[in-house]
């Protein structure tokens, strides 16, 4: 700028600096600046609309666009630029849509790691969950297992909440909801719902709590296989270890056979390859709130639970 002024034989006092709400300022010849004062003031007023915008509704004459003040060789121009609030507004709407699609239980919506109680029995799982949220390419998901009431579902939901805030597609489901989705796809074979396969993060809560029939087990195997091959993030919570889960899932509703046992083994094998198994130990937090007693598990669901009176 200084070189151009020297070539033209002009000094700094011959130019007026005009600032913008965003971006670099414009340097305008003084005599030209005085003649375009009305237009400059109009642009300033329109920029103030963006400064005071809440991001809900655009009040610009051309929605989504904001005028700027730029200059070339001392002459003023008024180009349009995308509104700085537009991306924030679009991101907010996208997050709202993702939150509705996620199907996260109302009890856990909005929860973060600050709401989670870290203990010796879940410390490793919390650390792995935090790493999963931070990483851009998380790789494997998590298989959270242990006795009931140890915080598995809450931790999985926290991961889901934070991924939704990042704009990712999250889907929270459990065994009854899985069966309902499978039946709906059976009713509409031409337009099946593929959200279970396509979600960026699928959370299957309390897997193994209810049995599938042979057909439902095959549908679950298909979903797990697709996510395994596409390297989609999957979080699973269960009361059982992977080995115990395979044995339980092989006991299908109806007359099970060898094929069902092989399907269950295939599901567990895929889960072992696409998740990191993390045990949970400790007290049943929900029962601990009751005045009658505390429920304790010594091995994260692998040992029987004992009930004793508070001292």
C-alpha positions in Angstrom: 0.0 0.0 0.0 2.8 2.4 0.9 4.6 1.6 -2.3 1.5 2.3 -4.4 1.1 5.6 -2.6 4.6 6.7 -3.3 4.3 5.8 -7.0 1.2 7.8 -7.3 2.9 10.6 -5.5 0.3 10.6 -2.7 0.7 10.6 1.1 -1.0 8.8 3.9 -3.1 11.8 4.6 -4.8 11.5 1.2 -6.5 8.3 2.3 -9.1 7.4 4.8 -9.1 4.1 6.6 -12.6 2.5 6.7 -13.0 -0.6 9.0 -15.3 -3.6 8.5 -17.1 -5.8 11.0 -15.0 -8.7 9.7 -12.0 -8.7 7.5 -9.3 -6.1 6.6 -10.1 -2.4 6.4 -10.4 -0.4 3.2 -8.2 2.6 2.3 -10.2 5.2 0.3 -9.2 8.4 -1.3 -10.3 11.3 0.9 -12.3 13.1 -1.8 -14.0 9.9 -2.9 -14.7 9.0 0.7 -16.5 12.3 1.2 -18.7 11.8 -1.9 -19.7 8.2 -0.9 -20.5 9.0 2.7 -24.1 8.0 2.4 -23.3 4.5 0.9 -20.6 3.9 3.6 -23.1 4.7 6.3 -25.6 2.4 4.8 -23.1 -0.5 4.7 -22.1 0.2 8.3 -25.8 0.0 9.4 -26.2 -3.4 7.6 -23.0 -4.7 9.3 -24.4 -3.6 12.6 -27.4 -5.9 11.9 -25.0 -8.8 11.8 -23.2 -7.6 15.0 -26.4 -7.7 17.0 -27.8 -10.8 15.3 -28.8 -13.7 17.6 -28.4 -16.2 14.8 -32.1 -17.2 14.8 -33.4 -15.1 11.8 -31.4 -13.2 9.2 -32.6 -9.6 8.8 -30.3 -8.6 5.9 -31.9 -7.4 2.6 -30.2 -10.5 1.0 -30.6 -13.2 3.7 -27.3 -14.9 4.5 -25.1 -12.2 3.0 -23.4 -9.2 4.5 -21.9 -6.2 2.6 -18.3 -5.3 3.0 -16.2 -2.2 2.3 -13.2 -2.8 0.0 -11.0 -0.6 -2.1 -8.8 -0.8 -5.2 -6.4 2.1 -5.9 -8.4 4.3 -3.5 -11.8 3.6 -4.9 -14.5 2.0 -2.8 -16.5 -1.2 -3.6 -19.3 -2.9 -1.8 -19.1 -6.7 -2.3 -21.2 -9.2 -0.5 -19.8 -12.0 1.8 -21.5 -14.9 3.5 -22.9 -13.8 6.9 -20.5 -14.7 9.7 -23.5 -16.0 11.7 -24.7 -18.3 8.9 -22.3 -21.1 9.7 -23.1 -20.9 13.4 -26.8 -20.9 12.6 -26.5 -23.9 10.3 -24.4 -25.8 12.8 -27.0 -25.1 15.5 -29.8 -26.4 13.3 -27.7 -29.5 12.3 -27.0 -30.3 16.0 -30.7 -30.0 16.8 -31.5 -32.4 14.0 -28.8 -34.8 15.2 -30.1 -34.7 18.7 -33.6 -35.6 17.6 -32.3 -38.5 15.5 -30.0 -39.8 18.3 -32.9 -41.2 20.4 -30.9 -40.6 23.5 -33.0 -41.3 26.7 -34.3 -38.1 28.2 -32.7 -39.0 31.5 -29.2 -38.7 29.9 -29.7 -35.9 27.4 -27.2 -33.1 27.9 -25.0 -35.1 30.3 -21.2 -34.6 30.1 -18.2 -36.1 31.8 -18.6 -33.4 34.5 -21.8 -35.3 35.5 -20.1 -38.6 35.8 -18.8 -40.1 39.1 -15.3 -41.6 38.5 -14.4 -44.5 40.7 -11.6 -47.1 40.7 -14.0 -49.5 39.1 -14.7 -47.3 36.0 -11.6 -45.1 35.8 -10.1 -46.9 32.7 -13.4 -46.9 30.9 -13.9 -43.1 31.5 -10.3 -42.5 30.2 -11.0 -44.5 27.1 -14.3 -42.8 26.5 -12.7 -39.3 26.7 -10.1 -40.4 24.3 -12.8 -41.7 21.9 -14.5 -38.3 21.9 -11.3 -36.3 21.4 -9.9 -38.3 18.5 -10.9 -37.4 14.9 -10.3 -41.0 13.8 -11.4 -43.0 16.9 -10.9 -46.5 15.4 -12.4 -49.0 17.7 -15.5 -48.5 19.8 -16.2 -49.7 23.4 -17.7 -52.7 24.9 -18.8 -51.8 28.4 -19.7 -54.7 30.6 -20.4 -55.2 34.3 -23.3 -55.6 36.8 -26.3 -53.4 36.7 -26.2 -49.9 38.1 -22.4 -49.3 37.7 -22.8 -46.5 35.2 -22.3 -48.2 31.8 -25.4 -46.7 30.1 -24.7 -43.2 31.4 -21.1 -43.3 30.1 -22.2 -44.4 26.7 -24.9 -41.7 26.6 -22.3 -39.1 27.5 -20.2 -40.1 24.6 -23.3 -39.9 22.4 -24.1 -36.4 23.7 -20.6 -35.1 22.9 -20.5 -36.7 19.5 -23.8 -35.1 18.7 -22.3 -31.7 19.7 -19.6 -32.4 17.1 -22.3 -32.8 14.4 -22.0 -36.6 14.1 -24.9 -38.9 13.6 -25.5 -40.9 16.7 -28.2 -43.6 17.3 -29.0 -45.0 20.7 -31.0 -48.2 20.8 -31.6 -51.4 22.9 -32.8 -54.9 22.2 -36.6 -54.2 22.1 -36.0 -51.2 19.8 -33.8 -53.3 17.6 -36.5 -55.9 17.2 -39.0 -53.1 16.3 -36.7 -51.7 13.6 -36.1 -55.2 12.2 -39.9 -55.8 12.0 -40.5 -52.4 10.3 -37.9 -53.2 7.7 -39.7 -56.5 7.0 -42.9 -54.5 6.4 -41.2 -52.1 4.0 -38.6 -54.2 2.1 -38.4 -51.6 -0.8 -37.5 -48.7 1.5 -35.7 -50.3 4.5 -34.3 -48.1 7.3 -30.5 -48.2 7.2 -29.8 -45.9 10.1 -28.5 -48.7 12.2 -25.8 -49.4 9.6 -25.1 -45.8 8.6 -25.0 -44.0 11.9 -21.5 -42.5 12.7 -21.9 -44.0 16.2 -24.3 -46.7 17.1 -25.0 -47.3 20.9 -26.6 -50.7 21.7 -27.6 -50.6 25.4 -28.0 -53.6 27.6 -27.3 -56.2 24.9 -28.1 -59.7 26.1 -30.8 -58.7 28.5 -33.5 -60.1 26.1 -33.2 -63.0 23.6 -33.7 -62.7 19.9 -35.4 -65.3 17.7 -33.3 -66.9 15.0 -34.4 -64.3 12.4 -33.7 -61.4 14.7 -30.3 -62.8 15.5 -29.5 -62.9 11.8 -30.6 -59.3 11.3 -28.4 -58.2 14.2 -25.5 -60.1 12.7 -26.0 -58.3 9.4 -26.0 -54.9 11.1 -22.8 -55.7 13.1 -21.1 -57.1 10.0 -21.8 -54.0 7.9 -20.5 -51.7 10.7 -17.4 -53.9 11.1 -16.6 -53.8 7.4 -17.2 -50.0 7.2 -15.2 -49.4 10.4 -18.2 -47.5 12.0 -17.9 -46.6 15.7 -20.0 -48.9 17.9 -20.6 -48.8 21.6 -22.2 -51.7 23.4 -23.2 -52.0 27.1 -24.0 -55.4 28.6 -24.1 -57.2 31.9 -22.1 -60.0 30.4 -18.6 -60.4 29.1 -18.2 -61.1 25.4 -17.8 -64.8 26.1 -20.9 -65.0 28.3 -22.8 -62.8 25.8 -22.1 -65.3 23.0 -23.4 -68.2 25.1 -26.5 -66.3 26.0 -27.3 -65.1 22.5 -27.0 -68.7 21.2 -30.0 -69.5 23.3 -32.5 -68.1 20.8 -36.3 -67.9 21.4 -37.9 -71.0 19.9 -36.0 -74.0 18.8 -32.4 -73.1 18.5 -29.9 -75.1 16.4 -26.3 -75.2 15.5 -26.7 -72.4 13.0 -27.9 -70.0 15.7 -24.9 -70.7 17.8 -22.7 -70.0 14.8 -24.5 -66.7 14.2 -24.1 -65.7 17.9 -20.4 -66.6 17.7 -20.0 -64.5 14.5 -21.6 -61.5 16.3 -19.3 -61.8 19.3 -16.3 -62.2 17.1 -17.1 -59.0 15.2 -17.7 -57.1 18.4 -14.3 -58.3 19.8 -12.7 -56.9 16.7 -14.4 -53.6 16.6 -14.6 -52.6 20.3 -12.3 -52.5 23.3 -13.8 -54.6 26.2 -13.9 -52.6 29.4 -15.2 -54.0 32.7 -17.1 -52.1 35.3 -16.8 -52.9 39.0 -18.5 -51.5 42.1 -21.8 -50.7 43.7 -25.2 -50.6 42.1 -25.7 -46.8 42.3 -29.4 -46.9 41.9 -29.9 -49.4 44.7 -27.4 -47.5 46.9 -29.9 -44.6 46.9 -32.5 -46.8 48.6 -32.6 -46.7 52.4 -32.8 -50.5 52.7 -29.3 -51.5 51.5 -26.5 -51.5 49.0 -26.0 -53.9 46.1 -22.4 -54.9 45.5 -20.6 -56.6 42.7 -17.0 -57.8 43.0 -16.3 -58.8 39.5 -18.3 -56.6 37.2 -21.2 -58.9 36.8 -19.3 -62.2 36.7 -19.9 -62.9 40.4 -23.2 -63.1 42.3 -24.3 -59.9 44.1 -24.8 -59.7 47.8 -27.3 -57.5 49.7 -26.4 -56.3 53.2 -27.9 -53.7 55.6 -26.3 -50.3 56.0 -24.4 -50.0 59.2 
